[in-house]
Amino acid sequence: LALIGVIATHLAVNLLDDYFDFQYDEKNIREKLSEQGLMARRGKCAYLVEGRVTLKELRFRIAILTFIAIAIGIFITFARGWQIILIGCITAFLGFFYTAQPLKLASRGGKEIITGLIFGPLLLGGVYFSACGSFSSTLWITAIIMGIAVFNIAYVHAFIDQTTDKI
């Protein structure tokens, strides 16, 4: 169940990122920057830009995935403890405000840190606790190492979006 919850959460957060990026990119900022010769990833939210999915359909899919994640989180909380709700709330806050206003944490220098936290300590801690009902020092060492690895991948990838993130 924890794996399904993680997958649902990851998909919901990725779709939220696309949703907010699409909302804020009303004037096709990425396309214009790319045409000016600046490095900007084109094709972000292509399924929205091309009209294959409407914003209403996207919001519905985000809601379904979020419902699945919350339902699984509640079930695991009853089986293991309140720590799952805490991890879920922190992840939800960071995932939502990653690109949502007013915080837009990703464009304020938090992109790599948030990604490292979510896919390191929060993810591994939540899954481990779901399986074992406790935490361990070995878990946190592994989770921090994983978080640092994800941080580095996100840091290198950030150069693609450097110009658009300033906007």
N, C-alpha and C positions, 0 to 999 in steps of 0.2 A: 504493500500500500504506500509506503514511503516513496518508493521509486515512481509510482504513478502520480503522487502528489508533487514530487519534484518536477516531473515532466510537465504537468498541468501548470504549475507555477512558472516554469521557465517559458513555456509557450505564451502564457498570459502576459508576462512582462515583456517579452519580445514584441508581441502585438501592440501592447501599450506604447512601447517605444516608437513603433511605426506610426501609430495613431497620432501621437503628439508631434512627431517629426513632420508628418503630413500636414497637420493643422498649422504648424508654425511656418511651414515652407510654402505659403500660399502663392508667393511670387516666383516659385521655382528657383530659389536661391542657389541650390546645388548646380542646376543646369547652367545658370548664368555664370557662376564662378568657373565652372569647367570650360565653358566657351571662351572665357577670358584667359585660359591657359593655367589657371590655378588648380591645384590638386583638390578635387572634390569628388567624392564617390557619387557617380550617377546611378540611376536605377534604384535608389532607395525608395521603398514603398511602391514599386512598379505596379503591383496588383491594384493599388488604389488609384494611382495616376492614370492607368489604362482603363479604369472603370470595371475591372473584373469583380471587385468587391466594393460595396458601398460602405460608408462610415457606419451606417446603422447595422449592417451585417457584421462589420468588424467589432463594434461594441457588443453585439450579441455573443459573438464567439469569445471575446474577452470575459464576458460575464459568465458564460458556461464553464470556461476553464477555471475561473476564479472560484466559482461555486464548488467545482470538483475538488480543488485544492483545499478550500476551507472545510468541506465535509470530511475529507480524509484527515485533515489536521485535527478536527474536533474528535473524530473517532480515536486517533492515536493519542490525543491528550487524555481521554478517559482511560485508555489502556496503560499509558506510561507516565503522564504527569503534565503539570502546567508549563514546564520548560518548552514544550512544543509550541504552545500558543505564543510565548515570548519570542522564540526564534521566528515563528511565522509572522508576527506583527512587525518585527524589525525588518525582515525580508520584504514584507508588503510595503512598508514605508519607503525603504530605499528603492525598491523596484518601481513604485508609482512615481516618486519624485525624482527619479533618474532623469526624466525629460519633461515632467509635468511642471507647469508654473504653479506657484510663484518661485519654487526653489530651483528647478532645472539644475540639479546637482551635477549632471554630466558636463554641462557647459561652464561650470564654476571650478573646474579642476578636480572634480571628484570621480570622474569616470572610471579610472583605473582602480582607485581605492575601493569604490563601491563594488565593482565587478570582482575584485579579489576577495572582499569580505563575503559577498553572496556565494561565490563558488568555492570558497575555502572554508573558513570556520562555520558559517551559517549552514551551508549545505551539508558538509561532513558531520558537523555537530548534531544537526537535526536528524539525519539518517542514522547515525550511530546511536543516538539516544532512543530513536524509534525502535531499533533492533535490540538494544541491550538494556535500556531503562536507566542508564547512568552515563557519566562522562569519564574519561581517563586522560592521564597526562600524555600517553602515546597518541591518543586521538588529537589533542590540541597541537602537538608537534607536527603531526602529519597534516592537519588542517591548515596550519600556518604556512607550511611549505607549499601546499597546494594553492593557497591564497596568493603567495608570492609568485608562483609560476603563472597563475592566471593574471595577476597584476602586470607582469612583464609582457605577456602576450597582448593584453589590452593596451599597454603603453606603446608598443611598437605599432599596433593597428591604429592608434589614435592619430598618427601622422596623416592618415588618409582624410580624416575629418577635421583637421586642425583649423582650417579656414572657416568652415561652416559652423563650428562650435563657438567661434568668437561672436557670431551674429545673434 
